[in-house]
Amino acid sequence: MSAEYKPKSRKKWWKELCGGLRAASPAPSATPLTDNPSSDQGNSEHGSKAPSIVATGSCAPPHPSAAAAKAAQPRTDARVPNDHQPPAASQALPPALSAEPAPKPSPTESTEQPTPVLPVSERLWNAAYDSLETDNVALVKSYLKTLKTVLDKSDVTPDTDISAEFHDPTKRQMHMRRLVEEGRANISRASKITTGVGDGVDIVLSFKGIIDLAVQSVPQAALPWAGVYVGLQMLRNPAQATKSNLAGIAHVISRMDWYCALTEHLLNKDNITAGKDFQAILRQLEKEIIELYKALFLYQMKSVCSYYRNQGLVFLRGMLNLDDWDGDLKSVTDAEAIVQNDTAQFFQGQTRTFLGDLVSCAKGMEAQLGDVHQTLQDFISLQKDARRDDIEAACRRDLRVVDPQHDMERIEKSKDELLDDAFKWILRTPEYIAFTNWDDSGSDRPPRRLLWIKGHAGTGKTMLMIGLIRQLSHQPVALSPALSFFFCQGTDTALNNATAVLRSLIWLLLLQQPRLISHLLQKYKESGADLFREQNAFIALSEAFRNMLKDPKLLPVYLAVDALDECVQGRSDVIDLISTSLNLSQKVRWLLSSRPEVDLLAGLKEQSVNSFNPSSSLVELDTQRLEEPVNAYINHKLMELKYREGYDDHVLAEISHEVRQRAENTFLWVALVFKELSSVEGWDAVETVQSIPSGLTDLYSHMMARIDEGSERNRQRCKNVLAATFLVRRPLSLSELIVVAGLPAKINPRAIVDRCGSFLTVKDETVYLIHQSAKDYLGDNYATRLQPAGPAQGCSEIVRRSIDAMSSMLRRNIYDLDPSFNPENIAPPDPDPLAPIRYSCIFWADHLCSLSSDNSRFLGELTDDGKGNFLVGYSQ
């Protein structure tokens, strides 16, 4: 942070500024200069201290008599009053504003008190409020009801006409003052968990100090500041608001002092350039300031209503046009620009400097909140490139299994485009809202520290998880918890075990909270990379992970694991670790998905997880929840067919009817049907859809029947390919598939993959099974559909083909390397002579070991025709 925003320099700046103002104005401000001691606490995560927050001005100038009384007293340093103590009577300033001292009444004059003259500031705020109420009655009513419901905790019904209480300006100020007091109490109840979310929350509490001082010093400040308290609550729960709305909230809050100082320093006739028509200038400036205040009120009201509409308030559900945040914020900034540009023509240099300093100070406050435009995803990307100590870099490098962000991109590419309508429904569920709400200050908001998405095969769990992870990743990094995630994949042995899950979660967590690596370094110094690869790796990593969670410097974090049912090795260990973590730390929240056969809730109940409520932690992808998302996906796929030959409106209508009738709310079934139509002309489309049975199992059987209808050679090639993709330990490249599946060299492997129907898909020259359910089907029907002797026959053939290929292709120094080469600098040549046998070189022994003594026939075959000589030579 620049030096000009350090506490010492800021205080000095204010002394100079206040001195300049006293010299320029006959009525100096009596607003005390105050340092907020609570804001000087450093944020240890970033190694710097947050600067003190200084009250920059009130919403109206003080009464001259008050200023004189203040000047007659000895000067003392003012302190921000305790939140729970009422302000002293001497702290409240009279609300009246007068340019000249009031004349004393003559003895003959009536002693009846005249109607008090409103301060300029209060008069303009009231004018802006009244104008907005005239223009948008529904919005203002909903805003007032929301304030009373949220701040005053009043029970407001949709039919309540609350606006009548606010027509009278005096009563309005009284109501707003009381609502502000309630808002102050709400903010003061921030929990320890919330204050650990990031630097932004510390600054939120610092802003609270500004509001406390402003409202206590100047009662009329309550009208604009009431909505700001709700804005602070939104910054404490950024997942409940949009990114553009958060940017606007930060802008508006950081400039509130500037807004309130306008009337004191712009509408003072002593500050108007000589030779101008004072009354004309005054009227023009008043109009422009009213428009600015009106735009500010509009932004506040729409933000509050939008935020609490998502919280389910009944009287806000019908308000839908509340999300043009960029346009609304532009209205505020445009109004600011008009005021600044016009005053620049009239004001002396000293006043212009004052305004510029106020804006700079506001920008500094906004900077303290962090760059609200930098998302968590951007921050993680920057951290990947950050330089660390050599030992830390080596530890992180050896810990890495796969980059979960890249893995998510690959998975997304292998599936259809992620549609907003197919996943954003979950953002409105009470389960998700409670899960992302870190503010536990109210008894009506118990913490929800686990969210489990449960659904059968093909119901879109993975795509839903990708959508949620992207939603959390796009939150401002300064205001949001960390996020670490992993996608289990049953088709890849490197990604379907408990150790891989934990390694990846820790790796991504360390990118965001690097100092936690201290809990891992000592073990790494002793064992090196073996720490993460030996058979006891999960035990060692679990201990380090538990220590990280117990670290008092741990910041809140979301941990997400997709497809727990595909964690083949050590799934129960992962569930036990989840249970332990929920008991160890309040700063951890888990986002999980799995099929119903994973009884996650039972496992957590056995561990007696604190604050665990199964009914509010489970989102089950049943027929009711999936109907609209699946229909949205069907509509999207129909639009893709619309411009193809033969797909007229009548054909599309029939396809729509057939698909919706038999989809059973299964995304995968719909995707496979439309994939089938990708090579079918419109005139045959309806019959094609009608021939496809409902349900994934019947659909896979239908695809196998079509393979059996092909020529004998192609049928066997397809079955060899399906057997190979089912048995291999990781997805194969197309060149590896030729060797492992025993395809003739002259055949294009992609052509055979295409003949396998929708079982397989190719992405970046790599062959994948379309879905875990496809692998499940092949496993259940292996002997009847692929090879009569079962998987042992397939493993034996993979070993034999691998040995044949390695025997013919391997040679000494195949890369022609210089004897002095550095292994760290080597890169495979292009084309790579080892590319076709890379899988065989690494995994042939694994397939051999999978053959037990019961498979003696296949073991015997491997000793014939020179295979035994290869094995003997390899072992030596």
C-alpha positions, -999 to +999 in steps of 0.1 A: +000+000+000+013+034-008+027+056+019-001+082+016-026+058+031-005+049+062-022+060+095+005+086+103+004+104+069-033+103+067-037+120+101-012+146+091-031+151+058-063+157+077-047+182+100-035+202+070-069+199+053-088+210+083-065+239+088-070+249+052-108+247+057-107+269+088-087+295+069-112+294+040-145+294+060-157+316+089-175+286+104-151+258+110-164+223+113-169+209+147-167+173+136-140+157+156-109+141+140-110+105+151-087+075+147-104+041+148-080+020+169-097-012+158-087-008+122-050-008+130-048-045+134-025-060+108-036-087+085-010-114+090-018-131+057-005-103+037+021-090+061+007-054+062-015-034+085-048-019+075-046+019+078-067+037+103-101+050+091-106+087+096-140+103+096-138+127+067-169+149+072-205+150+081-236+153+061-242+189+071-220+217+085-223+224+123-243+252+138-222+283+144-230+284+180-219+248+184-186+256+167-180+285+190-187+264+221-163+238+208-136+263+201-139+276+237-132+242+252-097+227+256-088+205+226-089+168+233-086+137+211-120+122+204-125+085+204-150+064+186-177+055+211-183+019+221-209+002+199-229-008+229-229+026+246-252+055+236-234+087+224-229+114+250-252+144+247-223+166+240-214+146+209-247+153+191-245+184+169-276+206+164-292+199+130-299+235+121-279+252+094-277+290+091-254+311+070-258+341+094-263+342+132-299+341+142-312+375+155-325+377+190-363+381+193-376+414+205-396+416+237-428+422+217-422+392+194-440+359+201-420+333+220-436+305+199-409+284+184-409+286+145-406+256+123-369+246+124-350+252+091-337+219+078-299+217+071-290+219+035-277+184+035-309+169+050-331+190+027-313+177-004-313+141+008-351+144+015-357+160-019-339+131-037-358+105-016-392+122-023-384+124-060-374+088-062-405+077-043-426+096-068-409+079-098-407+044-084-433+038-057-430-001-057-392-001-053-392+024-024-420+005-005-401-028-009-369-011+002-385+002+034-401-031+042-367-048+037-349-024+060-375-030+087-374-067+083-336-070+081-324-043+105-354-038+129-363-075+128-400-065+124-425-089+110-436-072+078-462-087+056-467-082+018-498-061+024-483-037+049-482-001+037-451+011+055-444+041+033-470+062+052-447+062+082-419+078+061-438+107+044-430+131+072-393+140+070-389+143+108-405+109+114-385+095+085-352+106+102-364+091+135-372+057+119-340+057+099-319+065+130-334+036+148-328+012+118-292+024+117-288+015+154-301-020+147-278-023+117-248-013+139-257-040+163-260-066+135-226-057+122-211-058+157-222-094+160-198-106+133-184-140+142-148-150+143-153-172+112-166-143+092-138-120+102-114-145+089-127-146+054-102-121+041-089-085+043-122-072+030-140-081+062-115-062+083-122-032+061-160-037+065-156-034+102-135-003+096-162+013+075-185+006+104-164+030+125-170+057+099-208+052+099-209+051+137-192+085+139-212+100+111-245+090+125-237+099+161-224+133+151-250+142+126-285+127+131-296+135+095-270+111+082-293+082+090-313+085+058-285+076+033-265+055+057-293+030+066-290+013+032-252+012+036-254-011+066-271-036+045-244-031+018-218-040+045-237-072+051-236-080+014-198-076+014-196-100+043-215-126+022-202-120-014-215-154-027-251-140-023-245-111-047-232-108-083-197-097-091-208-064-108-231-056-079-203-062-054-181-037-074-208-011-072-214-017-035-177-012-027-177+020-049-207+035-032-197+027+004-161+040-001-175+073-014-202+080+011-181+105+030-176+124-003-214+124-010-221+137+025-194+164+022-208+179-010-234+203+005-210+216+032-182+225+007-200+230-026-230+251-016-211+276+006-213+310-011-178+318+001-164+291-021-181+303-053-159+321-078-164+359-077-183+375-105-208+346-110-245+347-102-247+331-068-283+322-068-282+307-103-251+287-094-266+275-061-298+263-078-279+245-105-256+228-081-285+218-059-303+202-088-271+182-098-265+171-062-301+160-059-297+139-091-266+124-076-283+116-043-312+102-063-290+079-083-272+068-051-306+060-034-317+041-065-286+019-065-288+013-027-325+003-029-321-020-059-291-037-043-309-043-010-340-055-028-321-078-051-300-092-022-330-100+000-351-112-029-326-140-032-331-146+006-368-154-001-387-123+013-422-127+001-429-091-008-397-090-031-404-121-051-422-102-079-394-077-084-373-091-113-358-060-130-330-055-105-299-067-122-286-040-145-258-032-120-233-019-146-259+006-159-271+016-124-235+022-112-228+042-144-257+065-134-241+071-101-206+078-116-221+099-143-239+121-117-206+123-098-188+135-129-214+162-136-211+176-101-173+175-103-171+190-138-194+219-130-179+227-097-145+228-113-156+258-133-167+278-102-145+268-073-112+282-062-081+260-063-082+252-026-117+237-028-109+218-059-079+203-042-101+193-012-125+175-035-097+157-053-083+146-020-116+133-009-119+112-041-084+100-036-091+090+000-122+071-012-102+053-038-077+043-011-105+029+010-118+010-020-083-003-026-082-016+009-112-038+001-090-055-025-096-055-062-132-067-063-126-075-100-098-100-092-116-133-088-105-163-068-097-181-101-074-152-112-056-153-078-050-190-080-035-186-115-011-159-103-001-180-073+010-208-097+036-186-112+048-171-078+084-179-069+089-199-037+118-213-018+134-242-036+123-267-010+087-254-011+087-254-049+100-290-049+074-301-023+046-285-042+058-301-075+060-336-060+027-332-043+008-324-075-011-352-091-030-331-117-041-295-119-078-297-110-085-265-130-071-281-161-089-313-153-122-295-150-116-278-184-109-312-200-140-328-185-162-298-196-148-301-231-157-338-232-193-330-223-218-306-238-217-269-231-226-259-195-259-241-197-269-215-172-305-228-171-292-263-164-274-255-132-283-220-118-315-234-103-294-247-074-282-212-065-317-204-054-322-234-032-322-228+006-295-255+010-270-236-012-279-202+003-272-216+038-241-233+026-225-201+012-236-179+041-207-174+065-225-149+087-237-170+117-245-139+138-282-146+138-299-175+154-321-179+124-291-186+102-274-218+116-243-228+098-245-253+069-210-267+065-217-295+041-236-297+008-241-331-007-255-334-043-269-369-047-282-384-080-282-415-102-260-420-132-264-394-159-283-368-139-257-341-144-239-342-111-205-334-126-217-305-147-236-292-117-204-293-097-185-275-124-211-248-125-209-244-087-171-244-087-171-217-114-196-197-094-175-198-063-143-192-083-156-160-098-161-143-064-138-115-054-107-129-038-105-102-011-139-112+002-143-149-005-131-181+012-105-202-006-116-230-029-099-264-034-115-291-055-110-325-072-128-347-097-127-384-090-126-405-123-131-442-121-117-447-156-082-435-145-063-453-117-043-422-110-075-403-102-097-428-084-081-432-050-081-415-017-045-404-019-050-386-052-080-368-037-061-356-007-029-347-026-049-325-050-070-308-023-038-299-003-020-288-035-047-263-045-051-251-009-014-244-006-015-222-037-039-199-019-026-202+016+011-209+011+022-206+048+003-238+056+030-257+038+050-256+071+029-286+082+042-306+054+078-296+049+094-315+078+080-348+066+090-339+030+126-331+041+128-365+056+111-386+029+112-365-003+088-374-031+082-409-016+061-392+011+033-388-015+037-421-034+044-449-008+016-471+005+013-451+037+010-418+018-026-412+028-019-416+065+010-391+064-009-366+043-040-369+066-019-360+096-005-329+078-040-320+066-054-322+101-026-299+114-034-274+087-071-273+097-061-267+134-038-239+124-052-207+138-040-188+107-061-210+084-086-189+065-121-202+056-121-226+027-145-246+005-134-282-003-152-298-032-150-335-043-170-347-073-180-383-079-171-399-045-186-431-059-158-432-084-132-432-056-125-469-058-096-471-034-100-456+001-135-440-002-142-448+034-110-431+044-120-399+026-154-399+044-137-404+077-114-375+070-144-353+060-160-361+093-128-354+113-123-320+095-158-308+103-152-315+140-117-299+139-125-265+123-154-242+118-136-227+088-141-257+065-171-264+043-174-295+020-192-296-014-196-332-024-214-353-051-220-390-055-245-416-065-270-428-039-251-459-031-225-438-012-242-435+022-224-403+031-249-392+057-246-424+077-209-421+078-210-386+091-236-394+117-214-422+130-186-396+135-210-373+155-203-343+134-211-311+152-237-287+137-247-313+111-283-313+098-288-340+071-321-325+059-305-291+051-273-305+037-286-327+009-297-317-026-312-348-042-314-347-080-349-361-082-376-358-109-390-326-094-357-308-093-344-320-127-375-314-149-368-278-158-330-281-162-334-312-185-361-294-205-338-264-209-311-288-221-334-304-246-344-270-260-308-261-264-301-293-284-332-288-306-320-253-315-287-269-327-307-291-351-329-263-364-307-253-392-298-288-405-313-303-436-347-319-430-352-306-395-383-284-400-406-273-372-428-303-375-399-328-372-384-308-343-418-309-325-420-347-329-384-351-317-392-329-287-422-349-278-404-383-281-374-372-261-393-355-233-416-386-230-387-410-224-358-390-211-366-398-174-349-365-165-315-380-174-291-356-190-268-384-203-297-402-221-307-369-238-271-362-248-266-397-263-298-395-283-289-362-298-254-375-305-271-403-324-290-377-345-257-359-354-253-383-384-290-387-392-309-366-418-341-349-406-364-372-425-351-402-406-347-385-372-381-393-356-378-430-364-343-430-351-354-415-318-383-439-315-359-469-320-338-459-289-351-474-257-355-455-224-330-459-196-292-460-199-288-497-195-312-505-223-296-477-244-262-494-240-276-528-249-291-511-280-257-498-290-240-532-285-267-548-307-258-524-335-221-534-331-230-570-334-249-562-367-216-552-384-192-573-404-173-600-384-140-582-386-153-548-376-174-564-348-142-581-334-122-549-337-149-529-319-150-554-291-112-555-288-113-517-285-141-517-259-123-544-239-090-524-240-106-491-229-124-510-201-093-527-188-066-500-191-054-481-161-057-447-178-072-433-210-052-443-242-040-421-270-050-432-305-015-444-312-015-464-280-049-479-288-035-495-319-010-515-298-031-523-268-063-533-288-042-551-315-055-531-345-038-535-378-013-506-385-031-497-417-064-489-400-073-455-387-081-461-350-106-432-350-127-450-375-131-480-352-138-457-322-166-442-343-181-476-349-183-482-312-214-460-311-216-436-281-195-458-257-164-438-265-154-402-272-121-387-285-107-354-271-072-342-279-062-375-296-071-394-264-099-420-262-123-419-232-153-439-221-183-416-224-193-419-188-188-440-157-221-457-164-207-470-197-178-486-178-202-501-153-223-516-182-192-531-199-181-546-166-214-561-159-217-576-194-180-583-202-183-621-206-216-620-226-208-590-248-170-588-252-149-619-244-164-652-231-134-659-209-138-627-190-114-599-181-085-623-176-085-630-213-083-593-221-054-587-197-035-616-212-039-602-247-028-567-235+004-582-220+011-603-252+006-573-275+026-550-253+056-575-252+054-579-289+054-542-296+082-534-270+104-563-284+101-549-319+104-512-312+127-507-282+164-502-287+193-488-268+193-450-265+162-447-287+163-408-283+199-407-294+209-387-263+244-374-255+260-392-226+262-359-207+226-349-210+206-335-181+174-355-175+155-324-163+160-307-197+150-335-219+120-332-242+106-361-263+113-357-301+085-351-325+074-376-337+080-396-305+092-432-313+080-443-278+045-428-282+027-460-294+043-481-266+043-456-238+013-472-220+028-507-227+062-498-212+046-486-179+016-508-173+023-542-190+035-556-157+003-544-139-018-564-163+005-594-159+001-593-121-036-591-123-035-627-137-038-651-107-030-688-106-065-695-117-056-681-151-028-706-157-038-711-193-032-674-201+001-674-181+012-704-200+005-687-233+028-658-223+058-682-220+055-694-256+068-678-288+097-660-271+076-642-244+093-660-217+127-649-230+116-613-229+103-617-193+136-633-182+156-606-199+135-578-184+138-593-149+176-594-152 
